[in-house]
C-alpha cells in the first residue's frame, strides 16, 4: 500500500506487491489513469500489509480521508495506521 504526492498537491493511494515497480510505472505514464493525468512528484510512503485483503481495506479507508488526514499518515508505521483506521 502506498501514497504518492502528485503535481498539484493531490495524493494518490494505491496497492501493489512491488511498490518500487508500480511507482516506476506511474512515473513512466503507464500506471493508473489518474497518475497519467496527474503525474507523480514523489512517493510519500509505503505501508506493509498482512495480505491482499488488508491492503484493499486500508486503501479504501484511506481514500475516504481528507487530503490533510492522508498527509498525517506519512510519518506513521503500518501498525499505527492500522490502529487509526480500524481501531
Buried (B, 14 or more C-beta within 10 A) or exposed (E): BBBBBBEEEBBBBBBBEEBEEBBEEBBEEEBBEBBEEBBBBEBBBBBEBEEEEBBEBBBEBBEEBEEEEBBEBEEBEBEEBBEBBEE
